Amino acid sequence: MPALPREGDYIQVSRPGQEGTENFIVRRATWALNFPSREHSHEASRAPVGKTEGIFVEVEFARGPHDSANHKRACDVQEGRGKKVRKFEASGY
């Protein structure tokens, strides 16, 4: 990925042999970080380096212009459970 999705971004997933897409709107991204020191400050020349343990992207189901049959059914199930299914906004482009 060239960049991490941000809140409000649209995600479309296509799969081999599937007509249409699965569509989602990003709710939030969570970064899981690990830092090897309990100290809150360090000398710049001797600062330990942490690492990224994971990045989690939370999404909501959305209806798009080219939903796959499976995605349409999944959206219907979500709505049947009382969950809101969002919609991609029409674009002027």
C-alpha positions in Angstrom: 0.0 0.0 0.0 1.4 3.4 -0.8 -0.2 4.9 2.4 -2.3 3.8 5.3 -6.1 4.4 5.0 -7.4 7.2 7.1 -10.8 7.9 8.6 -13.4 8.4 5.9 -11.3 6.8 3.1 -13.0 4.4 0.8 -11.7 0.8 0.4 -12.7 -1.4 -2.5 -11.6 -5.1 -2.5 -11.8 -7.1 -5.7 -11.1 -10.9 -5.8 -10.2 -13.2 -8.6 -13.2 -14.7 -10.3 -15.6 -12.3 -8.6 -17.7 -9.7 -10.4 -17.9 -6.5 -8.5 -16.2 -5.3 -5.4 -16.5 -5.4 -1.6 -16.7 -1.8 -0.3 -15.9 -0.3 3.1 -15.3 3.1 4.7 -12.5 3.5 7.2 -13.7 4.2 10.7 -10.2 4.4 12.4 -6.7 3.1 12.3 -4.9 1.9 15.4 -1.1 1.7 15.6 0.4 -0.9 18.0 4.0 0.2 18.9 6.7 -1.3 21.0 9.4 0.8 22.6 12.3 -1.0 24.3 12.7 1.4 27.2 10.7 2.5 30.2 12.4 5.9 30.2 10.4 8.9 28.8 13.4 10.8 27.5 16.8 9.9 26.1 19.9 11.6 24.7 19.3 11.9 20.9 22.6 10.1 20.1 21.7 7.1 22.3 17.9 6.9 21.9 16.6 3.3 21.6 14.6 2.5 18.5 11.1 1.1 18.8 9.2 -1.0 16.2 5.7 -1.3 14.8 4.0 -4.4 16.1 0.9 -3.9 13.9 -1.5 -1.5 12.2 -5.2 -2.3 12.4 -7.8 -0.6 10.2 -11.4 -0.7 11.4 -13.9 -0.4 8.6 -17.7 -0.2 8.1 -19.6 -2.0 5.4 -20.6 0.3 2.6 -22.6 0.0 -0.6 -20.7 1.1 -3.7 -21.6 1.4 -7.4 -20.3 -2.1 -8.3 -21.0 -4.3 -5.3 -20.4 -8.1 -5.7 -23.3 -10.4 -5.1 -21.7 -11.6 -1.9 -21.1 -8.1 -0.7 -24.8 -7.1 -1.3 -25.8 -10.2 0.8 -23.4 -9.2 3.5 -24.8 -5.7 3.6 -28.3 -7.0 3.7 -27.4 -9.2 6.7 -25.8 -6.2 8.5 -29.0 -4.1 7.9 -31.1 -7.0 9.1 -29.2 -7.0 12.4 -30.0 -3.3 12.8 -26.5 -2.1 11.7 -26.1 0.9 9.5 -24.5 0.2 6.1 -22.9 3.3 4.7 -22.9 4.3 1.0 -20.1 5.6 -1.2 -21.0 9.2 -2.2 -21.5 9.9 -5.9 -18.6 11.7 -7.4 -18.6 14.4 -9.9 -15.5 13.1 -11.6 
